[in-house]
């Protein structure tokens, strides 16, 4: 059976975190990028992180911030995993004593394999790579889908698919890519930064339906 993990990113409240956990997600994401509509302060993030049940990974998203900012967040928020979306060098990403994943922004036809491979060769300590439909070094959350046929299969490290996923298309995305995990934010929202419980539940049903097809 192909087991696809699910992360719901851009959680901004304890209530939305509870909805996601009840639906069976594997991870939630907290955004520490100030220009995002889903930005949370360290104080907000700490409340959300401490509300999570066991075995749900709490991920912190950062983009081109300095070391002091990341350290201040870690002093306040019990994160399990870091996610870097900017031009952070490997030495920076691996210096906080936590595992990390690196976003590989891709843009254009045939861009996924080349840009992903370059990112993987650079970030040898990353636990995995998130593929999103934005230009390299830019913020994600565009809501645009990738050309899923370009996602490489059999990649040596885990890949996370993001960008334009929603309940209506996630099953197709998983079938086409056999991806390790999917990452959704705007596709399960009522409005920017506010999750929709029914859409989260629908998203999870579609993911599990694909798993059942493989049994």
N, C-alpha and C positions, 0 to 999 in steps of 0.2 A: 504494500500500500504506500502511495506517495503521501507523506505527511507535510503539508504546507503550514508553516508558522504564520501568525498574524500579529502585526503591530498596528495599533491605532495611535496616530501621532496628533500633536496639537491639542492634547487634553488640557483644559483650563479650570476644571473644578473637580471637587471630590465626587460630586454626583455623576458627572460624565465618566470618571474613572470607574465608579461602581457599576454603571451600565455596561462598560466595556468588559470588565472582569466577569460580571455575571453572564455575559454572552460567550465567554470562553477564550478571550484573547490571550496570547502568549506574552505580549509586551505592550506598554504604553509609552508614548513619547511626550516629553516636556520641552517646549521650545524656549530657548534663552537667546533668541535673535530679536532684538528690540524693534525692528521694523515689521515684524510679523503681527498679523491680527491675532495670532495664537500665542503671543508672548506671555510668559508668566514670570512674576518676580520670584526670587528665591524663597520668600515667605509663603507665597501661594504654592509653589512647587513642593515645599517641605510638607505642607498639609496633605497634598495629594499623595506624595510618595509614602507617607506614613500611614495612609489609609489603605494601601494595597494589601491584598492577601498574599500568602506565601506562593512562590513559584510564578509570579508575574514579574517580568523584568522591567525595571524602571530605567528608561533611557533619557539622557539629556542631550539635546541638540544645540550645537554651537556653530558659529560661523565667523571666522576671522576676528576673534576676540583675543585679548592679551591673557597671559598666564594668570595674572592676579584675579581677573574676573572668573575664570574657570575655578580657581582655587577657592574663591569666596563662595561660589555656588556649592562646591563640594563640601565646604565646611558647614553648610546649612541644610543640604538636601542629600538624603541617602540614595544616591544613584548607583545602579548596577553596571551600566554600560554608557559609554560616551559615543556620540555620533557627530562627526565633523563634516561640514558642508562647504568649507572655503578652501583656501590655498595653504592650509596648515601643513608644515613639513612633518615627516614621520617622527622626528625626535620630539616635537611638541606633542603630537597626539599620544605618544606612548609614555609621556613623562608624569602622568598623574596617578599611576598605580592602579588603573582600572582598564579592562579590555575596551577596545574601541572598534567601531566600524567607520569606513570612509565613504562618503558619497562621491560617485563618479558621474558628474553631469555630462550628458551626451546630447548632441544636437545634429540632426541631419541623417540622411540615409547612409547606412554602412558605418556610422560613427561608433556604435556600441562596442564592437569587438576591439577596435584599435584603442579607444580612449579607456576602456575598462582594463585592458591588458597593461597599458602604460601606468594606470593608477595602481594596479596590483603589483607591478614590478617595483614601484616606488615605495609603497606602504607594505613592506613585507611582514610587519607585526600586526596588521589589521586582522580582526577575527572574521571579517566579511566585508562586502562592498554593496552599497545601495546604488541602484541604477535609477536615475530620475531624468525627466525630459526637460532639463534646463541646460543652458550653456555651461561649460566647465567654469567653476569658480563663482557661479551665480547662485542665488537662493533658489530653493525648490518651491513646491507648492503652487506650481503653475496650473495644475489641473489638466494638463495635456498628456495624452498617452504616447508611449513609445511605439515604434514599429517592433512588435513582439517577436517577429521572425528573426530579428537581428540579435536577440539575446542568446549568448552562447550556452550550449548544454554541455554538461560534463566539466564545467569550470572547476579548477582544483580547490577553490575556497567558496564558502557560501555566498550566494547572491540574493539580494533583497530587491524586489521590484516595486517601484513607486511611480507616481505620475498618472493621474486621471483614472485611477481605479475606483470602482463603485459597485454596488450590488449587481447591477445589470451587466457588467462585463468581467468581473473577477474570475468567474469560472472558466471563461474562454482564455483569459490570460494565463491561468495556471495550467490548463491543458496544453497550451502552445509552448510554454517555456519550461515546465516542470521545475519551477523556481523553488528555492529553499524557503523563502518567506515573501509575504506581500506587506506593504506599508500603505495605509490609507489615512487620509485626513479630511479633505474637503468633500470626498465622496460619501461620507457618512455624517454630514453636518446639516443642521437646520438653517444655520447662517454661520459666517466665519467665526470660528472659535467656540461655537456651541454645537455639541454633538446631538444627533437624533437617535434615540434609543432603538426605534424600529428599523432604521437603516443599518445600524450596527448589527442588530440581530439578523437582518436579511443578508448582510455581507457574510456573516459567519455561517449561515445556512448554506450559501452558495459554495463557500470553501469546503465545508464538510461533505457536500453532495459530490464534489469532485473526488474526494478521498474515498467515498463509498463506491464510486465507479471502478476503483482499482482493486477492490477486495475480491 
